[in-house]
Amino acid sequence: MPPTDPERAAARRRRLLWAGILAVAGLVLLVIGLTIADGATAWIEVAAAIVLLLTSYGVQYVARRETFRGHDERP
């Protein structure tokens, strides 16, 4: 059974919320890694921040793609 419109909207909001949380965490790590940390710790934080930001972008992409694809499946 395909998901209904409210279920699809709730899933999209949930994914976009997680994407926002991941983006904020990534930006915080990036700022800390570039300003406060030094040495290997800074590189680890910057690498983790990049991974979080890319993951956030991926989650946003999936949420938006499923929203548009859902409209195409309707009769």
C-alpha positions in Angstrom: 0.0 0.0 0.0 1.6 3.4 -1.0 1.9 6.0 1.7 -0.8 8.7 1.9 -0.1 12.4 1.6 0.0 13.1 5.3 2.5 10.2 5.8 4.6 11.4 2.9 4.6 15.0 4.3 5.5 13.8 7.8 8.4 11.7 6.5 9.7 14.7 4.4 9.5 17.0 7.5 11.3 14.4 9.6 14.1 14.0 7.0 14.5 17.8 6.6 14.7 18.2 10.4 17.5 15.6 10.5 19.2 17.3 7.6 19.1 20.6 9.5 20.5 19.0 12.7 23.3 17.4 10.7 24.1 20.7 8.9 24.3 22.7 12.2 26.5 20.0 13.8 28.7 20.0 10.8 29.0 23.8 10.8 29.8 23.9 14.5 32.5 21.3 14.1 33.9 23.2 11.1 34.1 26.4 13.0 35.7 24.7 16.0 38.2 22.9 13.8 39.2 26.0 11.9 39.4 28.4 14.8 40.0 26.7 18.2 41.5 23.2 17.6 45.0 22.6 16.4 47.0 19.7 15.1 45.5 16.4 14.4 42.3 17.2 16.3 41.6 20.1 13.9 41.9 17.9 10.9 39.7 15.2 12.4 37.0 17.8 13.3 37.1 19.3 9.8 36.9 15.9 8.2 33.9 15.0 10.4 32.3 18.3 9.6 32.6 17.7 5.8 31.1 14.2 6.3 28.2 15.6 8.3 27.5 18.4 5.7 27.6 15.9 2.8 25.3 13.6 4.7 22.9 16.5 5.3 22.9 17.3 1.6 22.1 13.7 0.8 19.2 13.5 3.2 17.8 16.8 1.8 18.1 15.4 -1.7 16.3 12.2 -0.8 13.5 14.1 1.0 12.9 16.4 -2.0 13.2 13.7 -4.6 10.6 11.5 -2.9 8.3 14.5 -2.6 8.4 15.1 -6.4 8.3 11.5 -7.3 5.2 11.0 -5.2 3.4 13.6 -7.3 4.2 11.7 -10.5 2.7 8.4 -9.2 -0.7 9.8 -8.6 -3.4 9.0 -11.2 
